[in-house]
């Protein structure tokens, strides 16, 4: 059975101390190191470590003036904050920092004993990731944004907002890649795999999501790990761009489609060829491929080629969406009889 490693952030400039701690703790901890309190603070917010060890002996007292920031930050309140201080300055250290940290150890303590103390902290069941996991699951179904719980790319739970937005009810067999544009599937799989293997607990990206009714929406995606196991669970929250409202029409309001026409217009005014217009007009009248072939005296294979080109040029999913978009943008003239 695999045991989840805890995460230790060491803020120190002492290479020997760091090497000794890594040697004694690398089996039980994922260890990251930085050499300044400022960098340690920003790194802590990204990694959400279970334990933060601040080495005052290398940073000196005057560099710890912002130590209180670690306790005033909501996301780091559950981290176990340890100060490793100079024994010769013990009275001053305890006077200034005793209320700002959870524990203070001094360099008079052998390094192997310090490792034992850190292992004791771990054995007491302190886990920042478990805290956030429990907190998230308690809020899961009342969040307004669409949110899903993922295991790799598999969707194992979804909240009501996701069900409503994507018009789905069951999670069985659903994958995250079912909701992304076809050319993005490999990119999404690779990104997820890299995120699982990476050290960071949070990540953000932008992509286009395809709803079950064929519409596309631009969105910002936020990922957060619920644990640090490489095959663990993570949450994905979707933030739709307010710029692209979902339309009740069949056509798409996606930035992808708009960009397609915008790029075409840079070179020349976008328009369908005469043959493409003829085919679209006959499709609007309900003609099938065989009927169009007989009317225009061209082969069914040529018609299919024109259809594929129409779909590609309008960056659509279906010929119906291409036609609707063409009508909405006055690219064809459909007479109502």
ABEGO torsion letter per residue (X at the ends): XBBBBBBBBBBBABAAAAAAAAAAAAAABBBBBBABAAAAAAAAAAAGBABBBBBAAAAEAAAAAAAAAAAABAAAAABBBBBBBBAAAAAAAAAAAAAABABBBBAABBAAAAAAAAAAAAAAGBBAAAAAAAAAAAAAAABABBBBBBBEABBABBBAAAAAAAGBABABGBBAAAABBAAAAAAAAAAAAAAAABABABBBBBBBBBBAAGBBBBBBBBBBBABABAABBBBBBBBBBAABBBBABABBABAAAAAAAAAAAAABBBBBBAAAAAAAAAAAAGBBAAAAAAAAGBBAAAAAAAAAAAAAAAGBABAAAAAAAAAAAGABBBBBX
